[in-house]
């Protein structure tokens, strides 16, 4: 599993974007998720990935 405390600390960009307004739609909010198996923030409305970390 990748969702450890150390993994979270290692992704300050995701921490910064978690809960931010989506840039691509009016209603969406970015939430922490995985995208193609990588840690990412994804809009909960249009599902556009805001950032991902490899
Ligand atoms: Zn969106």
mmCIF file of the protein (N, C-alpha, C, O) and its ligand, coordinates in Angstrom:
data_MODEL
# 
_entry.id   MODEL 
# 
loop_
_entity.id 
_entity.type 
_entity.pdbx_number_of_molecules 
1 polymer     1 
2 non-polymer 1 
# 
_entity_poly.entity_id                      1 
_entity_poly.type                           'polypeptide(L)' 
_entity_poly.nstd_linkage                   no 
_entity_poly.nstd_monomer                   no 
_entity_poly.pdbx_seq_one_letter_code       
;(UNK)(UNK)(UNK)(UNK)(UNK)(UNK)(UNK)(UNK)(UNK)(UNK)(UNK)(UNK)(UNK)(UNK)(UNK)(UNK)
(UNK)(UNK)(UNK)(UNK)(UNK)(UNK)(UNK)(UNK)(UNK)(UNK)(UNK)(UNK)(UNK)(UNK)(UNK)(UNK)
(UNK)(UNK)(UNK)(UNK)(UNK)(UNK)(UNK)(UNK)(UNK)(UNK)(UNK)(UNK)(UNK)(UNK)(UNK)(UNK)
(UNK)(UNK)(UNK)(UNK)(UNK)(UNK)
;
_entity_poly.pdbx_seq_one_letter_code_can   XXXXXXXXXXXXXXXXXXXXXXXXXXXXXXXXXXXXXXXXXXXXXXXXXXXXXX 
_entity_poly.pdbx_strand_id                 A 
# 
loop_
_entity_poly_seq.entity_id 
_entity_poly_seq.num 
_entity_poly_seq.mon_id 
_entity_poly_seq.hetero 
1 1  UNK n 
1 2  UNK n 
1 3  UNK n 
1 4  UNK n 
1 5  UNK n 
1 6  UNK n 
1 7  UNK n 
1 8  UNK n 
1 9  UNK n 
1 10 UNK n 
1 11 UNK n 
1 12 UNK n 
1 13 UNK n 
1 14 UNK n 
1 15 UNK n 
1 16 UNK n 
1 17 UNK n 
1 18 UNK n 
1 19 UNK n 
1 20 UNK n 
1 21 UNK n 
1 22 UNK n 
1 23 UNK n 
1 24 UNK n 
1 25 UNK n 
1 26 UNK n 
1 27 UNK n 
1 28 UNK n 
1 29 UNK n 
1 30 UNK n 
1 31 UNK n 
1 32 UNK n 
1 33 UNK n 
1 34 UNK n 
1 35 UNK n 
1 36 UNK n 
1 37 UNK n 
1 38 UNK n 
1 39 UNK n 
1 40 UNK n 
1 41 UNK n 
1 42 UNK n 
1 43 UNK n 
1 44 UNK n 
1 45 UNK n 
1 46 UNK n 
1 47 UNK n 
1 48 UNK n 
1 49 UNK n 
1 50 UNK n 
1 51 UNK n 
1 52 UNK n 
1 53 UNK n 
1 54 UNK n 
# 
loop_
_struct_asym.id 
_struct_asym.entity_id 
A 1 
B 2 
# 
loop_
_chem_comp.id 
_chem_comp.type 
_chem_comp.mon_nstd_flag 
UNK 'L-peptide linking' . 
ZN  non-polymer         . 
# 
_pdbx_entity_nonpoly.entity_id   2 
_pdbx_entity_nonpoly.name        ? 
_pdbx_entity_nonpoly.comp_id     ZN 
# 
_pdbx_nonpoly_scheme.asym_id         B 
_pdbx_nonpoly_scheme.entity_id       2 
_pdbx_nonpoly_scheme.mon_id          ZN 
_pdbx_nonpoly_scheme.ndb_seq_num     1 
_pdbx_nonpoly_scheme.pdb_seq_num     101 
_pdbx_nonpoly_scheme.auth_seq_num    101 
_pdbx_nonpoly_scheme.pdb_mon_id      ZN 
_pdbx_nonpoly_scheme.auth_mon_id     ZN 
_pdbx_nonpoly_scheme.pdb_strand_id   A 
_pdbx_nonpoly_scheme.pdb_ins_code    . 
# 
loop_
_atom_site.group_PDB 
_atom_site.id 
_atom_site.type_symbol 
_atom_site.label_atom_id 
_atom_site.label_alt_id 
_atom_site.label_comp_id 
_atom_site.label_asym_id 
_atom_site.label_entity_id 
_atom_site.label_seq_id 
_atom_site.pdbx_PDB_ins_code 
_atom_site.Cartn_x 
_atom_site.Cartn_y 
_atom_site.Cartn_z 
_atom_site.occupancy 
_atom_site.B_iso_or_equiv 
_atom_site.pdbx_formal_charge 
_atom_site.auth_seq_id 
_atom_site.auth_comp_id 
_atom_site.auth_asym_id 
_atom_site.auth_atom_id 
_atom_site.pdbx_PDB_model_num 
ATOM   1   N  N  . UNK A 1 1  ? 0.837   -1.208 0.000   1.00 0.00 ? 1   UNK A N  1 
ATOM   2   C  CA . UNK A 1 1  ? 0.000   0.000  0.000   1.00 0.00 ? 1   UNK A CA 1 
ATOM   3   C  C  . UNK A 1 1  ? 0.865   1.248  0.000   1.00 0.00 ? 1   UNK A C  1 
ATOM   4   O  O  . UNK A 1 1  ? 1.919   1.273  0.637   1.00 0.00 ? 1   UNK A O  1 
ATOM   5   N  N  . UNK A 1 2  ? 0.433   2.283  -0.707  1.00 0.00 ? 2   UNK A N  1 
ATOM   6   C  CA . UNK A 1 2  ? 1.200   3.527  -0.817  1.00 0.00 ? 2   UNK A CA 1 
ATOM   7   C  C  . UNK A 1 2  ? 0.733   4.602  0.157   1.00 0.00 ? 2   UNK A C  1 
ATOM   8   O  O  . UNK A 1 2  ? 1.445   5.581  0.378   1.00 0.00 ? 2   UNK A O  1 
ATOM   9   N  N  . UNK A 1 3  ? -0.454  4.434  0.744   1.00 0.00 ? 3   UNK A N  1 
ATOM   10  C  CA . UNK A 1 3  ? -1.028  5.504  1.547   1.00 0.00 ? 3   UNK A CA 1 
ATOM   11  C  C  . UNK A 1 3  ? -0.531  5.441  2.985   1.00 0.00 ? 3   UNK A C  1 
ATOM   12  O  O  . UNK A 1 3  ? -1.291  5.169  3.914   1.00 0.00 ? 3   UNK A O  1 
ATOM   13  N  N  . UNK A 1 4  ? 0.766   5.700  3.144   1.00 0.00 ? 4   UNK A N  1 
ATOM   14  C  CA . UNK A 1 4  ? 1.368   5.749  4.466   1.00 0.00 ? 4   UNK A CA 1 
ATOM   15  C  C  . UNK A 1 4  ? 1.573   7.194  4.871   1.00 0.00 ? 4   UNK A C  1 
ATOM   16  O  O  . UNK A 1 4  ? 1.439   8.099  4.048   1.00 0.00 ? 4   UNK A O  1 
ATOM   17  N  N  . UNK A 1 5  ? 1.900   7.415  6.139   1.00 0.00 ? 5   UNK A N  1 
ATOM   18  C  CA . UNK A 1 5  ? 2.195   8.776  6.597   1.00 0.00 ? 5   UNK A CA 1 
ATOM   19  C  C  . UNK A 1 5  ? 3.388   9.348  5.844   1.00 0.00 ? 5   UNK A C  1 
ATOM   20  O  O  . UNK A 1 5  ? 3.377   10.519 5.466   1.00 0.00 ? 5   UNK A O  1 
ATOM   21  N  N  . UNK A 1 6  ? 4.406   8.540  5.625   1.00 0.00 ? 6   UNK A N  1 
ATOM   22  C  CA . UNK A 1 6  ? 5.598   9.003  4.926   1.00 0.00 ? 6   UNK A CA 1 
ATOM   23  C  C  . UNK A 1 6  ? 5.252   9.421  3.502   1.00 0.00 ? 6   UNK A C  1 
ATOM   24  O  O  . UNK A 1 6  ? 5.795   10.399 2.989   1.00 0.00 ? 6   UNK A O  1 
ATOM   25  N  N  . UNK A 1 7  ? 4.359   8.688  2.873   1.00 0.00 ? 7   UNK A N  1 
ATOM   26  C  CA . UNK A 1 7  ? 3.948   9.024  1.514   1.00 0.00 ? 7   UNK A CA 1 
ATOM   27  C  C  . UNK A 1 7  ? 3.233   10.369 1.489   1.00 0.00 ? 7   UNK A C  1 
ATOM   28  O  O  . UNK A 1 7  ? 3.466   11.176 0.590   1.00 0.00 ? 7   UNK A O  1 
ATOM   29  N  N  . UNK A 1 8  ? 2.371   10.616 2.458   1.00 0.00 ? 8   UNK A N  1 
ATOM   30  C  CA . UNK A 1 8  ? 1.635   11.878 2.524   1.00 0.00 ? 8   UNK A CA 1 
ATOM   31  C  C  . UNK A 1 8  ? 2.588   13.048 2.717   1.00 0.00 ? 8   UNK A C  1 
ATOM   32  O  O  . UNK A 1 8  ? 2.460   14.076 2.053   1.00 0.00 ? 8   UNK A O  1 
ATOM   33  N  N  . UNK A 1 9  ? 3.529   12.893 3.612   1.00 0.00 ? 9   UNK A N  1 
ATOM   34  C  CA . UNK A 1 9  ? 4.494   13.958 3.884   1.00 0.00 ? 9   UNK A CA 1 
ATOM   35  C  C  . UNK A 1 9  ? 5.336   14.249 2.646   1.00 0.00 ? 9   UNK A C  1 
ATOM   36  O  O  . UNK A 1 9  ? 5.800   15.372 2.450   1.00 0.00 ? 9   UNK A O  1 
ATOM   37  N  N  . UNK A 1 10 ? 5.527   13.236 1.823   1.00 0.00 ? 10  UNK A N  1 
ATOM   38  C  CA . UNK A 1 10 ? 6.358   13.403 0.644   1.00 0.00 ? 10  UNK A CA 1 
ATOM   39  C  C  . UNK A 1 10 ? 5.680   14.097 -0.517  1.00 0.00 ? 10  UNK A C  1 
ATOM   40  O  O  . UNK A 1 10 ? 6.305   14.296 -1.559  1.00 0.00 ? 10  UNK A O  1 
ATOM   41  N  N  . UNK A 1 11 ? 4.403   14.476 -0.366  1.00 0.00 ? 11  UNK A N  1 
ATOM   42  C  CA . UNK A 1 11 ? 3.677   15.076 -1.482  1.00 0.00 ? 11  UNK A CA 1 
ATOM   43  C  C  . UNK A 1 11 ? 3.076   16.432 -1.097  1.00 0.00 ? 11  UNK A C  1 
ATOM   44  O  O  . UNK A 1 11 ? 1.855   16.575 -1.041  1.00 0.00 ? 11  UNK A O  1 
ATOM   45  N  N  . UNK A 1 12 ? 3.928   17.422 -0.834  1.00 0.00 ? 12  UNK A N  1 
ATOM   46  C  CA . UNK A 1 12 ? 3.410   18.734 -0.434  1.00 0.00 ? 12  UNK A CA 1 
ATOM   47  C  C  . UNK A 1 12 ? 2.531   19.375 -1.499  1.00 0.00 ? 12  UNK A C  1 
ATOM   48  O  O  . UNK A 1 12 ? 1.636   20.153 -1.168  1.00 0.00 ? 12  UNK A O  1 
ATOM   49  N  N  . UNK A 1 13 ? 2.763   19.066 -2.761  1.00 0.00 ? 13  UNK A N  1 
ATOM   50  C  CA . UNK A 1 13 ? 1.925   19.622 -3.827  1.00 0.00 ? 13  UNK A CA 1 
ATOM   51  C  C  . UNK A 1 13 ? 0.499   19.103 -3.694  1.00 0.00 ? 13  UNK A C  1 
ATOM   52  O  O  . UNK A 1 13 ? -0.460  19.858 -3.859  1.00 0.00 ? 13  UNK A O  1 
ATOM   53  N  N  . UNK A 1 14 ? 0.363   17.826 -3.399  1.00 0.00 ? 14  UNK A N  1 
ATOM   54  C  CA . UNK A 1 14 ? -0.973  17.262 -3.234  1.00 0.00 ? 14  UNK A CA 1 
ATOM   55  C  C  . UNK A 1 14 ? -1.647  17.828 -1.994  1.00 0.00 ? 14  UNK A C  1 
ATOM   56  O  O  . UNK A 1 14 ? -2.850  18.089 -2.006  1.00 0.00 ? 14  UNK A O  1 
ATOM   57  N  N  . UNK A 1 15 ? -0.882  18.019 -0.922  1.00 0.00 ? 15  UNK A N  1 
ATOM   58  C  CA . UNK A 1 15 ? -1.452  18.617 0.276   1.00 0.00 ? 15  UNK A CA 1 
ATOM   59  C  C  . UNK A 1 15 ? -1.985  20.013 -0.014  1.00 0.00 ? 15  UNK A C  1 
ATOM   60  O  O  . UNK A 1 15 ? -3.047  20.399 0.474   1.00 0.00 ? 15  UNK A O  1 
ATOM   61  N  N  . UNK A 1 16 ? -1.232  20.769 -0.819  1.00 0.00 ? 16  UNK A N  1 
ATOM   62  C  CA . UNK A 1 16 ? -1.629  22.138 -1.148  1.00 0.00 ? 16  UNK A CA 1 
ATOM   63  C  C  . UNK A 1 16 ? -2.889  22.155 -2.003  1.00 0.00 ? 16  UNK A C  1 
ATOM   64  O  O  . UNK A 1 16 ? -3.725  23.046 -1.859  1.00 0.00 ? 16  UNK A O  1 
ATOM   65  N  N  . UNK A 1 17 ? -3.030  21.180 -2.888  1.00 0.00 ? 17  UNK A N  1 
ATOM   66  C  CA . UNK A 1 17 ? -4.151  21.179 -3.827  1.00 0.00 ? 17  UNK A CA 1 
ATOM   67  C  C  . UNK A 1 17 ? -5.393  20.492 -3.274  1.00 0.00 ? 17  UNK A C  1 
ATOM   68  O  O  . UNK A 1 17 ? -6.495  20.706 -3.779  1.00 0.00 ? 17  UNK A O  1 
ATOM   69  N  N  . UNK A 1 18 ? -5.226  19.670 -2.245  1.00 0.00 ? 18  UNK A N  1 
ATOM   70  C  CA . UNK A 1 18 ? -6.367  18.962 -1.684  1.00 0.00 ? 18  UNK A CA 1 
ATOM   71  C  C  . UNK A 1 18 ? -7.408  19.968 -1.177  1.00 0.00 ? 18  UNK A C  1 
ATOM   72  O  O  . UNK A 1 18 ? -7.108  20.782 -0.303  1.00 0.00 ? 18  UNK A O  1 
ATOM   73  N  N  . UNK A 1 19 ? -8.605  19.914 -1.711  1.00 0.00 ? 19  UNK A N  1 
ATOM   74  C  CA . UNK A 1 19 ? -9.675  20.818 -1.304  1.00 0.00 ? 19  UNK A CA 1 
ATOM   75  C  C  . UNK A 1 19 ? -9.743  22.103 -2.100  1.00 0.00 ? 19  UNK A C  1 
ATOM   76  O  O  . UNK A 1 19 ? -10.625 22.931 -1.870  1.00 0.00 ? 19  UNK A O  1 
ATOM   77  N  N  . UNK A 1 20 ? -8.808  22.281 -3.048  1.00 0.00 ? 20  UNK A N  1 
ATOM   78  C  CA . UNK A 1 20 ? -8.820  23.497 -3.870  1.00 0.00 ? 20  UNK A CA 1 
ATOM   79  C  C  . UNK A 1 20 ? -9.936  23.425 -4.906  1.00 0.00 ? 20  UNK A C  1 
ATOM   80  O  O  . UNK A 1 20 ? -10.393 22.341 -5.270  1.00 0.00 ? 20  UNK A O  1 
ATOM   81  N  N  . UNK A 1 21 ? -10.364 24.587 -5.372  1.00 0.00 ? 21  UNK A N  1 
ATOM   82  C  CA . UNK A 1 21 ? -11.360 24.631 -6.442  1.00 0.00 ? 21  UNK A CA 1 
ATOM   83  C  C  . UNK A 1 21 ? -10.756 24.096 -7.730  1.00 0.00 ? 21  UNK A C  1 
ATOM   84  O  O  . UNK A 1 21 ? -9.587  24.337 -8.031  1.00 0.00 ? 21  UNK A O  1 
ATOM   85  N  N  . UNK A 1 22 ? -11.567 23.368 -8.482  1.00 0.00 ? 22  UNK A N  1 
ATOM   86  C  CA . UNK A 1 22 ? -11.144 22.858 -9.777  1.00 0.00 ? 22  UNK A CA 1 
ATOM   87  C  C  . UNK A 1 22 ? -10.951 24.015 -10.759 1.00 0.00 ? 22  UNK A C  1 
ATOM   88  O  O  . UNK A 1 22 ? -11.719 24.977 -10.762 1.00 0.00 ? 22  UNK A O  1 
ATOM   89  N  N  . UNK A 1 23 ? -9.904  23.903 -11.599 1.00 0.00 ? 23  UNK A N  1 
ATOM   90  C  CA . UNK A 1 23 ? -9.638  24.927 -12.617 1.00 0.00 ? 23  UNK A CA 1 
ATOM   91  C  C  . UNK A 1 23 ? -10.467 24.719 -13.878 1.00 0.00 ? 23  UNK A C  1 
ATOM   92  O  O  . UNK A 1 23 ? -10.510 25.596 -14.741 1.00 0.00 ? 23  UNK A O  1 
ATOM   93  N  N  . UNK A 1 24 ? -11.125 23.570 -13.995 1.00 0.00 ? 24  UNK A N  1 
ATOM   94  C  CA . UNK A 1 24 ? -11.740 23.169 -15.263 1.00 0.00 ? 24  UNK A CA 1 
ATOM   95  C  C  . UNK A 1 24 ? -13.255 23.193 -15.250 1.00 0.00 ? 24  UNK A C  1 
ATOM   96  O  O  . UNK A 1 24 ? -13.876 23.076 -16.307 1.00 0.00 ? 24  UNK A O  1 
ATOM   97  N  N  . UNK A 1 25 ? -13.864 23.340 -14.093 1.00 0.00 ? 25  UNK A N  1 
ATOM   98  C  CA . UNK A 1 25 ? -15.319 23.403 -14.020 1.00 0.00 ? 25  UNK A CA 1 
ATOM   99  C  C  . UNK A 1 25 ? -15.711 24.294 -12.846 1.00 0.00 ? 25  UNK A C  1 
ATOM   100 O  O  . UNK A 1 25 ? -14.859 24.668 -12.041 1.00 0.00 ? 25  UNK A O  1 
ATOM   101 N  N  . UNK A 1 26 ? -16.973 24.631 -12.744 1.00 0.00 ? 26  UNK A N  1 
ATOM   102 C  CA . UNK A 1 26 ? -17.440 25.584 -11.741 1.00 0.00 ? 26  UNK A CA 1 
ATOM   103 C  C  . UNK A 1 26 ? -17.636 24.945 -10.367 1.00 0.00 ? 26  UNK A C  1 
ATOM   104 O  O  . UNK A 1 26 ? -17.386 25.578 -9.341  1.00 0.00 ? 26  UNK A O  1 
ATOM   105 N  N  . UNK A 1 27 ? -18.080 23.702 -10.353 1.00 0.00 ? 27  UNK A N  1 
ATOM   106 C  CA . UNK A 1 27 ? -18.561 23.102 -9.117  1.00 0.00 ? 27  UNK A CA 1 
ATOM   107 C  C  . UNK A 1 27 ? -17.536 22.244 -8.394  1.00 0.00 ? 27  UNK A C  1 
ATOM   108 O  O  . UNK A 1 27 ? -17.648 22.006 -7.192  1.00 0.00 ? 27  UNK A O  1 
ATOM   109 N  N  . UNK A 1 28 ? -16.529 21.777 -9.143  1.00 0.00 ? 28  UNK A N  1 
ATOM   110 C  CA . UNK A 1 28 ? -15.669 20.727 -8.615  1.00 0.00 ? 28  UNK A CA 1 
ATOM   111 C  C  . UNK A 1 28 ? -14.686 21.191 -7.563  1.00 0.00 ? 28  UNK A C  1 
ATOM   112 O  O  . UNK A 1 28 ? -14.294 22.357 -7.518  1.00 0.00 ? 28  UNK A O  1 
ATOM   113 N  N  . UNK A 1 29 ? -14.298 20.257 -6.722  1.00 0.00 ? 29  UNK A N  1 
ATOM   114 C  CA . UNK A 1 29 ? -13.263 20.464 -5.719  1.00 0.00 ? 29  UNK A CA 1 
ATOM   115 C  C  . UNK A 1 29 ? -12.263 19.326 -5.873  1.00 0.00 ? 29  UNK A C  1 
ATOM   116 O  O  . UNK A 1 29 ? -12.641 18.172 -6.075  1.00 0.00 ? 29  UNK A O  1 
ATOM   117 N  N  . UNK A 1 30 ? -10.991 19.664 -5.776  1.00 0.00 ? 30  UNK A N  1 
ATOM   118 C  CA . UNK A 1 30 ? -9.961  18.639 -5.917  1.00 0.00 ? 30  UNK A CA 1 
ATOM   119 C  C  . UNK A 1 30 ? -9.862  17.812 -4.647  1.00 0.00 ? 30  UNK A C  1 
ATOM   120 O  O  . UNK A 1 30 ? -9.826  18.350 -3.540  1.00 0.00 ? 30  UNK A O  1 
ATOM   121 N  N  . UNK A 1 31 ? -9.819  16.510 -4.819  1.00 0.00 ? 31  UNK A N  1 
ATOM   122 C  CA . UNK A 1 31 ? -9.710  15.596 -3.697  1.00 0.00 ? 31  UNK A CA 1 
ATOM   123 C  C  . UNK A 1 31 ? -8.555  14.634 -3.945  1.00 0.00 ? 31  UNK A C  1 
ATOM   124 O  O  . UNK A 1 31 ? -8.220  14.310 -5.084  1.00 0.00 ? 31  UNK A O  1 
ATOM   125 N  N  . UNK A 1 32 ? -7.958  14.189 -2.841  1.00 0.00 ? 32  UNK A N  1 
ATOM   126 C  CA . UNK A 1 32 ? -6.868  13.225 -2.937  1.00 0.00 ? 32  UNK A CA 1 
ATOM   127 C  C  . UNK A 1 32 ? -7.399  11.893 -3.454  1.00 0.00 ? 32  UNK A C  1 
ATOM   128 O  O  . UNK A 1 32 ? -8.401  11.374 -2.962  1.00 0.00 ? 32  UNK A O  1 
ATOM   129 N  N  . UNK A 1 33 ? -6.713  11.354 -4.447  1.00 0.00 ? 33  UNK A N  1 
ATOM   130 C  CA . UNK A 1 33 ? -7.122  10.072 -5.004  1.00 0.00 ? 33  UNK A CA 1 
ATOM   131 C  C  . UNK A 1 33 ? -5.898  9.478  -5.690  1.00 0.00 ? 33  UNK A C  1 
ATOM   132 O  O  . UNK A 1 33 ? -4.788  9.994  -5.555  1.00 0.00 ? 33  UNK A O  1 
ATOM   133 N  N  . UNK A 1 34 ? -6.105  8.414  -6.411  1.00 0.00 ? 34  UNK A N  1 
ATOM   134 C  CA . UNK A 1 34 ? -5.025  7.887  -7.234  1.00 0.00 ? 34  UNK A CA 1 
ATOM   135 C  C  . UNK A 1 34 ? -5.465  7.949  -8.686  1.00 0.00 ? 34  UNK A C  1 
ATOM   136 O  O  . UNK A 1 34 ? -6.647  7.815  -8.999  1.00 0.00 ? 34  UNK A O  1 
ATOM   137 N  N  . UNK A 1 35 ? -4.496  8.154  -9.564  1.00 0.00 ? 35  UNK A N  1 
ATOM   138 C  CA . UNK A 1 35 ? -4.775  8.256  -10.990 1.00 0.00 ? 35  UNK A CA 1 
ATOM   139 C  C  . UNK A 1 35 ? -3.779  7.365  -11.701 1.00 0.00 ? 35  UNK A C  1 
ATOM   140 O  O  . UNK A 1 35 ? -2.572  7.598  -11.646 1.00 0.00 ? 35  UNK A O  1 
ATOM   141 N  N  . UNK A 1 36 ? -4.295  6.336  -12.373 1.00 0.00 ? 36  UNK A N  1 
ATOM   142 C  CA . UNK A 1 36 ? -3.429  5.338  -13.014 1.00 0.00 ? 36  UNK A CA 1 
ATOM   143 C  C  . UNK A 1 36 ? -2.412  4.787  -12.015 1.00 0.00 ? 36  UNK A C  1 
ATOM   144 O  O  . UNK A 1 36 ? -1.262  4.516  -12.363 1.00 0.00 ? 36  UNK A O  1 
ATOM   145 N  N  . UNK A 1 37 ? -2.854  4.629  -10.783 1.00 0.00 ? 37  UNK A N  1 
ATOM   146 C  CA . UNK A 1 37 ? -2.006  4.010  -9.772  1.00 0.00 ? 37  UNK A CA 1 
ATOM   147 C  C  . UNK A 1 37 ? -1.066  4.960  -9.075  1.00 0.00 ? 37  UNK A C  1 
ATOM   148 O  O  . UNK A 1 37 ? -0.313  4.538  -8.197  1.00 0.00 ? 37  UNK A O  1 
ATOM   149 N  N  . UNK A 1 38 ? -1.084  6.253  -9.442  1.00 0.00 ? 38  UNK A N  1 
ATOM   150 C  CA . UNK A 1 38 ? -0.211  7.229  -8.818  1.00 0.00 ? 38  UNK A CA 1 
ATOM   151 C  C  . UNK A 1 38 ? -1.014  8.146  -7.908  1.00 0.00 ? 38  UNK A C  1 
ATOM   152 O  O  . UNK A 1 38 ? -2.198  8.387  -8.144  1.00 0.00 ? 38  UNK A O  1 
ATOM   153 N  N  . UNK A 1 39 ? -0.370  8.652  -6.875  1.00 0.00 ? 39  UNK A N  1 
ATOM   154 C  CA . UNK A 1 39 ? -1.008  9.624  -6.004  1.00 0.00 ? 39  UNK A CA 1 
ATOM   155 C  C  . UNK A 1 39 ? -1.332  10.873 -6.803  1.00 0.00 ? 39  UNK A C  1 
ATOM   156 O  O  . UNK A 1 39 ? -0.511  11.343 -7.591  1.00 0.00 ? 39  UNK A O  1 
ATOM   157 N  N  . UNK A 1 40 ? -2.528  11.410 -6.601  1.00 0.00 ? 40  UNK A N  1 
ATOM   158 C  CA . UNK A 1 40 ? -2.973  12.553 -7.394  1.00 0.00 ? 40  UNK A CA 1 
ATOM   159 C  C  . UNK A 1 40 ? -4.075  13.287 -6.649  1.00 0.00 ? 40  UNK A C  1 
ATOM   160 O  O  . UNK A 1 40 ? -4.593  12.806 -5.642  1.00 0.00 ? 40  UNK A O  1 
ATOM   161 N  N  . UNK A 1 41 ? -4.422  14.458 -7.159  1.00 0.00 ? 41  UNK A N  1 
ATOM   162 C  CA . UNK A 1 41 ? -5.662  15.113 -6.753  1.00 0.00 ? 41  UNK A CA 1 
ATOM   163 C  C  . UNK A 1 41 ? -6.535  15.196 -7.998  1.00 0.00 ? 41  UNK A C  1 
ATOM   164 O  O  . UNK A 1 41 ? -6.079  15.596 -9.069  1.00 0.00 ? 41  UNK A O  1 
ATOM   165 N  N  . UNK A 1 42 ? -7.790  14.813 -7.839  1.00 0.00 ? 42  UNK A N  1 
ATOM   166 C  CA . UNK A 1 42 ? -8.713  14.715 -8.959  1.00 0.00 ? 42  UNK A CA 1 
ATOM   167 C  C  . UNK A 1 42 ? -9.989  15.464 -8.604  1.00 0.00 ? 42  UNK A C  1 
ATOM   168 O  O  . UNK A 1 42 ? -10.476 15.375 -7.477  1.00 0.00 ? 42  UNK A O  1 
ATOM   169 N  N  . UNK A 1 43 ? -10.529 16.205 -9.577  1.00 0.00 ? 43  UNK A N  1 
ATOM   170 C  CA . UNK A 1 43 ? -11.792 16.909 -9.377  1.00 0.00 ? 43  UNK A CA 1 
ATOM   171 C  C  . UNK A 1 43 ? -12.913 15.909 -9.092  1.00 0.00 ? 43  UNK A C  1 
ATOM   172 O  O  . UNK A 1 43 ? -13.052 14.905 -9.791  1.00 0.00 ? 43  UNK A O  1 
ATOM   173 N  N  . UNK A 1 44 ? -13.714 16.194 -8.055  1.00 0.00 ? 44  UNK A N  1 
ATOM   174 C  CA . UNK A 1 44 ? -14.805 15.272 -7.711  1.00 0.00 ? 44  UNK A CA 1 
ATOM   175 C  C  . UNK A 1 44 ? -16.008 15.438 -8.634  1.00 0.00 ? 44  UNK A C  1 
ATOM   176 O  O  . UNK A 1 44 ? -16.972 14.680 -8.532  1.00 0.00 ? 44  UNK A O  1 
ATOM   177 N  N  . UNK A 1 45 ? -15.962 16.417 -9.532  1.00 0.00 ? 45  UNK A N  1 
ATOM   178 C  CA . UNK A 1 45 ? -17.095 16.647 -10.430 1.00 0.00 ? 45  UNK A CA 1 
ATOM   179 C  C  . UNK A 1 45 ? -16.770 16.244 -11.866 1.00 0.00 ? 45  UNK A C  1 
ATOM   180 O  O  . UNK A 1 45 ? -17.482 15.432 -12.457 1.00 0.00 ? 45  UNK A O  1 
ATOM   181 N  N  . UNK A 1 46 ? -15.692 16.808 -12.437 1.00 0.00 ? 46  UNK A N  1 
ATOM   182 C  CA . UNK A 1 46 ? -15.354 16.503 -13.839 1.00 0.00 ? 46  UNK A CA 1 
ATOM   183 C  C  . UNK A 1 46 ? -14.240 15.470 -13.947 1.00 0.00 ? 46  UNK A C  1 
ATOM   184 O  O  . UNK A 1 46 ? -13.909 15.024 -15.045 1.00 0.00 ? 46  UNK A O  1 
ATOM   185 N  N  . UNK A 1 47 ? -13.653 15.082 -12.792 1.00 0.00 ? 47  UNK A N  1 
ATOM   186 C  CA . UNK A 1 47 ? -12.644 14.026 -12.734 1.00 0.00 ? 47  UNK A CA 1 
ATOM   187 C  C  . UNK A 1 47 ? -11.386 14.353 -13.510 1.00 0.00 ? 47  UNK A C  1 
ATOM   188 O  O  . UNK A 1 47 ? -10.675 13.453 -13.956 1.00 0.00 ? 47  UNK A O  1 
ATOM   189 N  N  . UNK A 1 48 ? -11.107 15.638 -13.674 1.00 0.00 ? 48  UNK A N  1 
ATOM   190 C  CA . UNK A 1 48 ? -9.837  16.037 -14.259 1.00 0.00 ? 48  UNK A CA 1 
ATOM   191 C  C  . UNK A 1 48 ? -8.752  15.994 -13.185 1.00 0.00 ? 48  UNK A C  1 
ATOM   192 O  O  . UNK A 1 48 ? -8.909  16.600 -12.126 1.00 0.00 ? 48  UNK A O  1 
ATOM   193 N  N  . UNK A 1 49 ? -7.666  15.291 -13.445 1.00 0.00 ? 49  UNK A N  1 
ATOM   194 C  CA . UNK A 1 49 ? -6.589  15.267 -12.467 1.00 0.00 ? 49  UNK A CA 1 
ATOM   195 C  C  . UNK A 1 49 ? -5.911  16.630 -12.351 1.00 0.00 ? 49  UNK A C  1 
ATOM   196 O  O  . UNK A 1 49 ? -5.477  17.194 -13.356 1.00 0.00 ? 49  UNK A O  1 
ATOM   197 N  N  . UNK A 1 50 ? -5.819  17.157 -11.142 1.00 0.00 ? 50  UNK A N  1 
ATOM   198 C  CA . UNK A 1 50 ? -5.185  18.452 -10.919 1.00 0.00 ? 50  UNK A CA 1 
ATOM   199 C  C  . UNK A 1 50 ? -3.690  18.341 -10.800 1.00 0.00 ? 50  UNK A C  1 
ATOM   200 O  O  . UNK A 1 50 ? -2.964  19.254 -11.192 1.00 0.00 ? 50  UNK A O  1 
ATOM   201 N  N  . UNK A 1 51 ? -3.221  17.241 -10.266 1.00 0.00 ? 51  UNK A N  1 
ATOM   202 C  CA . UNK A 1 51 ? -1.790  16.997 -10.144 1.00 0.00 ? 51  UNK A CA 1 
ATOM   203 C  C  . UNK A 1 51 ? -1.606  15.518 -9.862  1.00 0.00 ? 51  UNK A C  1 
ATOM   204 O  O  . UNK A 1 51 ? -2.488  14.862 -9.308  1.00 0.00 ? 51  UNK A O  1 
ATOM   205 N  N  . UNK A 1 52 ? -0.481  15.018 -10.240 1.00 0.00 ? 52  UNK A N  1 
ATOM   206 C  CA . UNK A 1 52 ? -0.151  13.660 -9.859  1.00 0.00 ? 52  UNK A CA 1 
ATOM   207 C  C  . UNK A 1 52 ? 1.335   13.571 -9.620  1.00 0.00 ? 52  UNK A C  1 
ATOM   208 O  O  . UNK A 1 52 ? 2.128   14.317 -10.195 1.00 0.00 ? 52  UNK A O  1 
ATOM   209 N  N  . UNK A 1 53 ? 1.691   12.646 -8.765  1.00 0.00 ? 53  UNK A N  1 
ATOM   210 C  CA . UNK A 1 53 ? 3.086   12.513 -8.335  1.00 0.00 ? 53  UNK A CA 1 
ATOM   211 C  C  . UNK A 1 53 ? 3.545   11.097 -8.623  1.00 0.00 ? 53  UNK A C  1 
ATOM   212 O  O  . UNK A 1 53 ? 2.892   10.129 -8.235  1.00 0.00 ? 53  UNK A O  1 
ATOM   213 N  N  . UNK A 1 54 ? 4.663   10.987 -9.299  1.00 0.00 ? 54  UNK A N  1 
ATOM   214 C  CA . UNK A 1 54 ? 5.201   9.672  -9.609  1.00 0.00 ? 54  UNK A CA 1 
ATOM   215 C  C  . UNK A 1 54 ? 6.265   9.256  -8.617  1.00 0.00 ? 54  UNK A C  1 
ATOM   216 O  O  . UNK A 1 54 ? 6.826   8.166  -8.734  1.00 0.00 ? 54  UNK A O  1 
HETATM 217 ZN ZN . ZN  B 2 .  ? -13.685 19.916 -12.287 1.00 0.00 ? 101 ZN  A ZN 1 
# 
